[in-house]
């Protein structure tokens, strides 16, 4: 059976992040999947909706998870402003985290 999302929002639409943004800084997490394939499918789905996202691997409590993120926000304030828009557009469970690479 297909992989189940660990946590995923049902988006209506979200503002598109510029794909040329650098990765380091702050990221908005849109969904977390248990498999890389599931995360890639989610990124593809979002891309068809005009939402630029990427997959980042994370280790959480000994498990490997795959975060679907919009990256490249230089400051926490910038990311927080965008997060508010994203939540209002349907990503109710979206959240921020610091990206170091």
Buried (B, 14 or more C-beta within 10 A) or exposed (E): EEBEBBBBBEBEEBEBBEEEBEEBBBBBBBBBBBBBEBBBBBBEBBEEEEBBBBBBEEEEEEEEBBBBBBBBBEEEEEBEEBBEEBBEBEBEEBBBBEBEE
